[in-house]
Amino acid sequence: MDTGKSRRLFGTDGIRGIANKHPMTPEMILKLGKAAAEVFKNGNRRTKILIGKDTRISGYIMETALTSGICSMGVDVLLVGPLPTPAIAHLTKSFGADAGVVISASHNPAEHNGIKFFSRDGFKLSDEKELEMEDIIFSEGFNKEHINGKLIGKAYRIDDAKGRYIEFAKSTINNANLSGLKVVLDCANGAAYVVAPTIFRELGAEVIVLNNKPDGLNINQGCGALHTEVISDAVKKEKADIGIALDGDADRVMMVDENGKEFDGDFMMALCGLELKKNGLLKKNTIVATQMSNAGLELFCEQNGINLVRTDVGDRYVLREMLNGGFSFGCEGSGHIFFTDHITTGDGIITALQVLNIMKKRGKKLSGLRLMDKLPQILINVNVREKRNISEMPSVSAMINEAKGKLGKNGRIFVRYSGTENVARVMIEGKEQNTIEELADSIAEEIKKEIGVDGND
């Protein structure tokens, strides 16, 4: 829900920034911990907040500061260490915690870090709760020095957290036997470096693991979901059946087929959506996708009697639409897939398990499960110094309108800013690749002239 209030810390996916620079400083994170404890306090019993993280070296700073702030307010902390973001969502419910916290900047480089919260039911926190924390942090005289003695919170290390998530993930496909499948798995030197290989191996798959040796600085570095060329090369070399690439916190996944050809979120959505429908599990016969999903998905849904609902870009908007509409399946083309009958947030491992299970049941290669044809699409990212409203840049607006006129009904244009980076994204679809490339280049160049920064290609 849009509260109409301006935000000072939280963005579209929690708080993000360069570690040790505002707002990701120990001092600010300490205050955030105190504010979180105040917001989540349960008057009926001892309150507890679960904290997990990815493998960034700055995670130690954030975890310690956050824990100190929470405990200073008389709230207990459950520390589970490096685990995927969706694992934290699941474990928050499993341990009966009053909230869950993930210390991660997802797919961003190692120098970045972030913090996002889950409510006790495992869903991302509402705008209202985030703003409530901001109000506390920036209020005058916020102090709780009277918390002392036995009232001070305790921090506990949880040893069996990984095992709990591993068993849960396997249960989402009823512990199906995946023997006979050869998998290349890229863990992005991130949060899933232990649990992901374990899950696939315990289900019987042959697993070749890449980038599972985090050193605190190599998370997402030339690997993971943003670099599918790594698994593509490995799949072809190893003659594997599938390549699976997770991002740093494993809430998203990208795949390649046995030929090394990318199998992105739109292909996963078509495959899994149709499977859910056939099994009577696609609630209200609807798939939820963002504006960035390819128009080929619309045609696929139309041909198969499935409703497609589009949202603004961002996994929080997909999930919000799913909850409001009572739907059970949604996705961002970037690989955030939501199976809300299983998990309350995007989960790259669970998504991969669903795809592998379909491959095994149907006895088909992944290349034979490309159920939709994509309309040619181009996406250009432009580094910008500010996120100025497009309508305030007449030359850019005019160029977008001119491109829309040239495409007519045979294409789409979507220009937006990233929710987590100073980047403008220009996406165009159309029947002819050369045409959409020329139009996208023109719009991108005009944005560069207006608000671009050094570093653009």
Secondary structure, DSSP 8 states (H G I E B T S, - for coil): ---S---SS-BTTBEEEETTSTTSSHHHHHHHHHHHHHHH--TTS--EEEEEE-S-TTHHHHHHHHHHHHHTTT-EEEEEEE--HHHHHHHHHHTT-SEEEEE--TTS-TTEEEEEEEETTSSB--HHHHHHHHHHHTSTT---TT--GGGS--EEE-TTHHHHHHHHHHHTTTT---TT-EEEEE-TTSTTTTHHHHHHHHTT-EEEEES----SS-TTTT-GGG-THHHHHHHHHHT-SEEEEE-TTSS-EEEE-TTS-EE-HHHHHHHHHHHHHHTT-SGGGEEEEETTS-HHHHHHHHHTT-EEEEE-SSHHHHHHHHHHHT--EEE-TTS-EEETTT-SS--HHHHHHHHHHHHHHHT--GGGG--S----EEEEEEEBSS---GGG-HHHHHHHHHHHHHHGGGEEEEEEE-SSSSEEEEEEEES-HHHHHHHHHHHHHHHHHHHB-TT--
